Amino acid sequence: MMRSVKAAVATAMMFAGMAVPAAAAVVVNAANTGYNFVVDYSGKVGGSTTNLIGSLGSFTFTGVSGNGLTYNFNYSILNDSSVSSRLTSFGFDTNPNISSGSSTGTFASTNFNNNFPEGFGTVDICFEADGNGNCTGGSGGVNTNATGTGTFALTFANVMQSVSLDSFVSRYQSINPSINGSNSGIGVGALVSSTGGGPVSTAPEPGTWLMMLGGFGLVGYALRRRRVSLPLPQLA
């Protein structure tokens, strides 16, 4: 019976392990000026992941403006690919949805609801190196071992005490030599560090909570079975 209990515990731990999110959302508080977070973008080309392209983005919240409606950031993104490539854009989702946005520097063109390839899908806002209105293709950008810098601003319809950013993605072109038969791909971003006191949201999705509860339910069931199966004391 003890083996059954241990198996149930192991199963619950397995479910809990599955509950850890692959990438956390970044929560930015309006009063937390100076909050910095770093996103690592892992390459995906031709439907497969690759470590031959990638980048590292550092983002710093510089405060609110516009009567509290606009959140302002500095960005610095290093193209640390190990092959020749151009980093041409980056983007993410916001919560709540933004009403407008703008950017300066290397990625000075702002676009909304662009669909990134490799099955990633649409993001709320993206910033590109040229002005063709398409974050999935274009000229310019940041070559391998170079860094792009600038600012971006996110404006919301209402004053928010905090906003969240997630679904980080970047775009690569002119990959040489080609990878998986393609010379373009994306980078899927994951939060790797944050400083300055800003909280990071790591709450599991509702479906994940169900898996966790199911796993721990198995532990409770095994323990109940063990209690029921214990022999009754013998009267003298």
ABEGO torsion letter per residue (X at the ends): XAAAAAAAAAAAAAAAAAABBABBBBBBBAABBGBBBBBBBBBBBGGBBBAABEBBBBBBBAEBBGGGABBBBBBBBBBABABBBBBABBBBBBOBBBABBBBBEABABBBBGBBBBGGAEBBABBBBABAAGBAABEBEEBBBGBBBBEBBBBBBABBBABBBBBGBBBBBBGBOBBBGGBABBBBBBBBABBBGGBBBBABBBAAAAAAAAAAAAAAAAAAAAAAAABBBBBBX
